[in-house]
Amino acid sequence: MTAIRFAAEQDVELILKFIKKLAVFEHLEHEVVATPEILREWIFEKKKAEVIFAVNNEGREVGMALFFHNFSTFLGRAGIYLEDLIVLPEYRHQGFGKMLLHALAKICVERGCGRFEWSCLKWNENALNFYQQWGAHTLEDWVTLRIDGETLQRLGN
């Protein structure tokens, strides 16, 4: 039987493996600076993010979703932001992505969250089509902005 399970602290190496596989898929492997120590600190010690795995019938983790809570001032309640969702290539089109999305939506509902959001690369048409089949819609009036690296350091000092 397939299942969803929350990650435990001993899963930091596995979480990093999934992150690296996603980075390769997105052609962004040069941006990965996370280490097991960093992940342990931020996910398990500071509790700034959570991870769930999709587990197949053999007990192997074949998909992962990393998420955290954000907050909507308009709704006056938290939401969930999905940072990363990945299903290993050999397990795609078998329902594991759906399992992860369903589990995240269930967590949102159980926790009383007002919305569930994420970003998707514009070129990833397969993912966009998959998400839209689930009822997700793009926010045409919103643009994602980011400050990082040297600019963040300069602005923060």
N, C-alpha and C positions, 0 to 999 in steps of 0.2 A: 504494500500500500504506500502511495506517495504521501508526503507530509510536509508541513511547514514547521520550522523550529527557529527560535531566537538563538542568536549567536551567544556563546559564552566566551569568557576571557581567553581560554585556551584555543580559540579559533582565530586569533589575530593573524597567524601565518596564512591561513586559508582565506581570510578576508583580503589580505594583501595580494594573494594569487589572483583572486577574482578582479580586484582593482586593476592589476597589471594586464590581465586578459582584455578587460574593457578598454584600457588605454591603447593597446595594440589595435583593437578593432576600430577605435576612433582616430587612429593615427596620431595619438598624443602621448605615446610612451615616454617621450623626452620630458614630459611635465610631471611624471610621478616621482615625488620625493618622500612619500610616506614610508615609514618603517614600522615593523611590529611594535616598537616601543612608542612611537607617536600614536599609532592606532589604539594601543592599550590605554595610553593616557587619556585621549580624547573621547573614546567610545566607552571604556569601562570605568575609568577613574573619575573623569569629569562628567561623564554621562551626557555628552553633547550630541550623540547620535545613537541609533540603534540599527541592528542588522538582523534580517531574517534570511533563512536559506530555504530553498525548495529541495527536498530530498526525494530521490527516486526509490523504486522498490528494493534496490540492492543496498539502500542506506547511504548512497553517495550524494553529496551536496552537488547539485547540477545547476542551481541558479541562486542568485543573491540579490537582495535589495537593501540599500543603505538609506536611512531616512532620519529626519529630525523634525521637531515641532517648530513652526513659525507662529506668527500671531497676526490676526486681522483686526485692526482697530474698528473697521466698519461693522464686522460681525461681532466684535467683542469677545472673541474666543480663538483658541488655537486652531491651527490646521496642521497637516502633515506635508512636508516637502520631501519628495523622493529625489535624492541626489543621484543615485546610480541603481540601475536595474540591469542585470546581465544573466543570460542563460547560456551555458556552454554551447558552442555551435552544434555539436553532435546531438544535443537534446532539444534543439529548437523545433517548433511546430509539433510539440507533443503535449502542450498544455501547461508547461511549467511557468511561463510568463503570466498566463492567466491566473494560475494559482497564487503567484506573488502579488499581482494587482488585487485580486479578490481579498487576500489576507490583509493587505494594507488598507483597503476600503473598510474592511471589518474592524480593524484597529481604530480607524477614524471614527466610525460610528460608535464603537464601544467607549471611546474616550470623549465623546461629545464634540468632536472637532467639526468645524464649519466648512472646511474644504480640503482638497487633496490636489496638490500641484507638483509639477516637474517641468523640466526643460528637455528638449530633444533637438539634436543637430538637424538643421534643415535638409541636409543631403541624405539623412537616414529615412528614406521613404518607407521601407518595410516597417520600421518602428512607428512612424507617424500613422500609417494605415492601421496597424495593430491597435494603437491607442484610440484612434477615431472609431474603430469598430466597437470599442467599449464605451463610447459616449463622450470621450474627452474632446474638448474643443480648443482651438488655438486662440490666444488672446491677441487679436490683431492690433489693438490700440496700445499695447504695452511692448516695451523694448527692454531686454535684459542688459543691465550695465554692470561693470565690474571694475574695481580698483584692486590691484595686487602688486606683488613684487616691489621694485624700487619706489614706485609711485605711492604705494601704501605706506612704506617705511618713511618716506619724506613727509607725507601728509600726517602721519601719526606722531611725528616728532616735533 
